[in-house]
C-alpha cells in the first residue's frame, strides 16, 4: 500500500482560507458533525464512502477528516487504492483550531 499524504490542520485551514480547489471530506458520524465541521467540508460518513465514490471527481484533490485521524486514514487508504489523489488530516478535528460551522 502506498503511503498516504498527511497534512496538518493548519495547512488545511490555509487551503480553506485561500479557496484552493481541494475538497475536504468529513467522515465522522452525524452527531459528531452536528457539533461543528470545517466550513467547506462535504460530509460523507465513513461507512458510506464505498458507495459515494461515484459522486466524487477523480481529477480533484481530497483531504479526509475525522475526529482524531484514524477513520479518515481508513477512508483515505480506500480512496487512494481507487485512484483518488487524497491526503489525511493528522490529528483530526481534535487538533482543528480554525472556524467551524454548525
Rosetta blueprint (number, residue, H / E / L):
1 X L
2 X L
3 X L
4 X L
5 X E
6 X E
7 X E
8 X L
9 X H
10 X H
11 X H
12 X H
13 X H
14 X H
15 X H
16 X H
17 X H
18 X H
19 X L
20 X L
21 X L
22 X E
23 X E
24 X E
25 X E
26 X E
27 X L
28 X L
29 X L
30 X H
31 X H
32 X H
33 X H
34 X L
35 X L
36 X L
37 X E
38 X E
39 X L
40 X L
41 X L
42 X E
43 X E
44 X L
45 X L
46 X H
47 X H
48 X H
49 X H
50 X H
51 X H
52 X H
53 X H
54 X H
55 X H
56 X L
57 X L
58 X L
59 X L
60 X L
61 X E
62 X E
63 X E
64 X E
65 X E
66 X L
67 X L
68 X L
69 X L
70 X H
71 X H
72 X H
73 X H
74 X H
75 X H
76 X H
77 X H
78 X H
79 X H
80 X H
81 X H
82 X L
83 X L
84 X L
85 X E
86 X E
87 X E
88 X E
89 X E
90 X L
91 X L
92 X H
93 X H
94 X H
95 X L
96 X L
97 X L
98 X L
99 X L
100 X E
101 X E
102 X L
